[in-house]
Amino acid sequence: MKRRLIQYAAEIIGLVALHFALLHWLAQRDIVSVIFSTGQHTPRWMIASAVAFLLVRLLVLLFLPGMILSRLVMLWLDARRRNRAPVEEHRH
């Protein structure tokens, strides 16, 4: 169980770190001004990185809290099931 908790924590930290790294990187390059300016000069990699950031942001802000909650409940139920002694039937 401890190994699974560490794996879940690493996934969560990785997603949040990716979100903040992309946010910082895109803000440094002022990507919003570049994308919304008129003309054909916008590089495709900037558009692709903006789309990737939006997808990561959607995942982190909308789906990650639910994923965390469901995984914690699953771990709790697994631990509860393992620790509970088997029920013996008494026949009279």
C-alpha positions as CSV (number, residue, x, y, z in Angstrom):
1,M,0.0,0.0,0.0
2,K,2.9,2.4,0.8
3,R,4.3,1.8,-2.7
4,R,1.0,2.6,-4.3
5,L,0.7,5.8,-2.3
6,I,4.2,6.9,-3.3
7,Q,3.4,6.1,-7.0
8,Y,0.1,8.2,-6.7
9,A,2.0,11.0,-5.1
10,A,4.6,11.0,-7.8
11,E,2.0,11.1,-10.5
12,I,0.2,14.0,-8.8
13,I,3.4,16.0,-8.2
14,G,4.5,15.3,-11.8
15,L,1.2,16.6,-13.3
16,V,1.2,19.7,-11.1
17,A,4.9,20.4,-11.8
18,L,4.3,20.1,-15.6
19,H,1.4,22.5,-15.3
20,F,3.4,25.1,-13.5
21,A,6.4,24.6,-15.8
22,L,4.3,25.1,-18.9
23,L,2.6,28.1,-17.3
24,H,5.9,29.8,-16.5
25,W,7.4,28.9,-19.9
26,L,4.4,30.2,-21.9
27,A,4.1,33.4,-19.8
28,Q,7.8,34.2,-20.4
29,R,7.3,34.0,-24.1
30,D,4.1,36.1,-24.0
31,I,2.3,33.4,-26.0
32,V,-1.1,35.0,-25.7
33,S,0.0,38.2,-27.5
34,V,1.7,36.1,-30.2
35,I,-1.3,33.8,-30.8
36,F,-3.8,36.6,-30.9
37,S,-1.8,38.9,-33.2
38,T,-2.8,38.9,-36.8
39,G,-0.7,37.3,-39.5
40,Q,0.9,34.1,-40.5
41,H,3.9,34.6,-38.3
42,T,2.8,32.4,-35.3
43,P,5.0,29.3,-35.1
44,R,3.2,26.0,-35.0
45,W,5.1,24.9,-32.0
46,M,3.8,27.8,-30.0
47,I,0.2,26.9,-30.9
48,A,0.9,23.2,-30.1
49,S,2.5,24.1,-26.7
50,A,-0.5,26.3,-25.9
51,V,-2.9,23.5,-26.7
52,A,-0.8,21.1,-24.6
53,F,-0.9,23.6,-21.7
54,L,-4.7,23.9,-21.9
55,L,-5.1,20.1,-21.9
56,V,-2.8,19.7,-18.9
57,R,-4.6,22.6,-17.1
58,L,-8.0,20.9,-17.8
59,L,-6.6,17.7,-16.4
60,V,-5.1,19.3,-13.3
61,L,-8.0,21.6,-12.4
62,L,-11.0,19.4,-13.3
63,F,-10.0,15.8,-13.2
64,L,-7.1,15.5,-10.7
65,P,-9.1,16.2,-7.6
66,G,-11.6,13.5,-8.5
67,M,-8.8,11.1,-9.4
68,I,-7.1,11.7,-6.0
69,L,-10.3,11.2,-4.1
70,S,-11.2,8.0,-5.9
71,R,-7.7,6.5,-5.5
72,L,-7.7,7.3,-1.8
73,V,-11.1,5.7,-1.3
74,M,-9.9,2.6,-3.3
75,L,-6.8,2.4,-1.1
76,W,-8.9,2.7,2.0
77,L,-11.3,0.0,0.9
78,D,-8.5,-2.3,0.0
79,A,-6.8,-1.8,3.4
80,R,-10.1,-2.3,5.1
81,R,-10.9,-5.5,3.2
82,R,-7.4,-6.9,4.0
83,N,-7.5,-6.1,7.7
84,R,-11.0,-7.5,8.2
85,A,-11.0,-11.0,9.4
86,P,-13.1,-13.5,7.5
87,V,-16.6,-13.9,8.8
88,E,-17.3,-17.4,10.1
89,E,-20.8,-18.7,9.9
90,H,-22.1,-20.3,13.1
91,R,-24.6,-23.1,12.4
92,H,-26.9,-24.3,15.1
